Amino acid sequence: MTIRRLAVYCGSAPGTDPAFADMARALVREMASRGVDMVYGGGRLGLMGIIADEMLASGGRVYGVIPQALVDHEVAHTGLTELTTVANMHERKAKMTELCDGFVALPGGIGTLDELFEAWTWNALGYHAKPFCLLNVHGFWDGLADFMDHVSATGFLSEARRRQLLKAETVGDALDRLDEAVKKAEQGVTW
């Protein structure tokens, strides 16, 4: 099996480097060309809005999941294939995990980190076997990867668990690595 639906974690701000938005657009265009649907946080601002608009313009399907409080603040994207409103962030993350086959993280802030680490933790606890990958735009994720190496070296994260946090420099590599990880997970092999 290959990835059919990919959850994309990213910022509700565009960031300071135009390369962040450029890579976000490139990611979803490639996803659409491969027939991969997108699951994301349902917002219309920042990188979130950029990926939703680009995916729809590329003919892809976009499934948003957003807490009611954010709908009330009028940040929901109203033109998606499907928008699911949930009570809170816990339900959002659970629903996104249910809807996807894997996760990719573009640049983002604490919300992106929260989602990424919860997906990784749920994997460690056996709640799912879905892979995750950092799309390393202009070295954005290098510091986090280095820190996770430190966490592993100091005995708080096994080497096998550390290897699960995939990192890719290009859109094609990210999608290929996620596809390979899904195939390995189906065979019961840790990617």
N, C-alpha and C positions, 0 to 999 in steps of 0.2 A: 504494500500500500504506500501511497505517497500522501503528502499533506493535501487535504481538501479544503480545510479552513484553518487559517493562521491567525492567532491573536497577536495584534500589534500593540505594544506598549510604547507610549511616547508622551512628550510634553504637551500641556495645554497652552504653552507659549511657543513661539517659533525659534527661540534661541538667538544668539548674537551672530552666528556664522551662517550665511546663506547656504552653505553646503549641507546643513542639517535638513532644510526643506528640499533641496535638490535630491538628496539621497532618499528622503521619505517618498518623494514622487517616483523616483526610479524603482524603489522597492515595490510599490503597489502596481506600477505599470507591469513589472515583471511577474508579479503575482497574477494579475489579470491575464497576461499572455499565457501563463501556465494553467489557467483555469482554477486558481486558488482563491477562494472567497476570503474576505477579511472580517474578523471580529475585533472590535475595539471599544473604547469607553464611551462612545456615543456623543462626544462633544463636537462643537463647531469652531472652537478657537485653537490657535497655535498649530503645532504639527498635527494634532488630532483632526482639525478641520481640513488641513491640507491633504492628509491621506484619504479622508472620506471623499472629498471632492474629486481628487485625482482618480481614485478607484472607480467611482461612478462614471467619470468622464471616459475611463478606459473600458467601460462595459462590464466591470466586475460587480459582484454583489457585496454589500456592506451590511453587517449585522452589528448594531450598536447596543450597548448595555449601559444604562445610566441611572444613578440614584435619583429619586424624586426630588431631593433638595437641589440638585443641579438643574433639573427641569424647571423648578420654581425660580431659579436664578437666570433662566432663559439662555442657558448655554448649550442646550440640546440641539443636535443637528436634526432638522425635520425632514430632510430629503433622502433618507436612507432606504435601503431595501426593506429593512425591518429594524425598529427601535423598541427595545424592551426596557421598561421602567421597573426598577427594583427599589426596595425600601432603603438600602444602605450599601456602603462599600463592601461589606462582607458578602452580601448577596451578589453584588456586581462581579466580584472576583470568582465566586463559585459558578455563576452562570457563564462567564467568559470561558472558564476552564471546561465546563460541560460542552460548550459549542465548538471548541477548537481541537485540532490535532497536534498543535505545537505553538510555541511562543517566540516572538522576536522583539527585542528591545531596541528602539531608536533612542537618540538622546532625549532626556527628560529629567525631571526633578524627583522629589521625594515620593510622589504618587507612582511614578514609573518604577522606582526602586522597591517600593512596597509591593507592587504587583509582581515584579520579577522574583523577589525573595520569597513571597508567599507561594508562587508556583513551584519554586525550587524546593521549598520546605515540604509542600504537599507531596512532591515527588519522593523526597527522602522518607516520608512517612508511609509511602505506598498508596496514597490516594489516587495517583495517576502515574503513568509512565511516559508522559509527553515531554518532548525535548524543548530546550530553550536556547536561544542564541542572541548574543550581543552584536548588533550591526555597528561596527566601530568606525563611525564617521569622523575623520580627521583626528583619530586617536582619543575620541571622547571617553571610551571605556577602558583605556589602558590603566589608569589609576585604580579602578575597581578590580580589574583582573590581577594587578600586582598585589593589591591588598588581599584578595582571596588566596593568592599564592602564599602570602604571609600567614593567613589564618590556617592554611593547610600545614605549612612548615612548623607552626607552633603547636600542632596536634589537636586543633579544634575542628578540623574538616579533613576527612580521609582524602587520599590522592584520587581515588575512584570518584568520589563525590565532586571533587574540584574539577576533574576532567569533564564532568557533565555540563559545566557552564561553557558552552561553545562561544567562540568569538570569530567573526568574519569581517574582512575588510571590504568585501564587495557584496552587492545584492545577490548575484548568481551563486557565490560561494555560500552565503547564508542559507539560501533556499535549498541548495544541493546538500549541505551538511544536515539540515533539518530533515530532509527526505531520507537520507541515509540513517539518521538516528531513529526515525519512525520504523524503518524496515528492521533495524536491529532490535528495537523494543518488541516488535511483533514476534521475533525469534527468541525473546526472553534474554537478550544480551544487552547489557548496559552500554550505551553509546559512549 
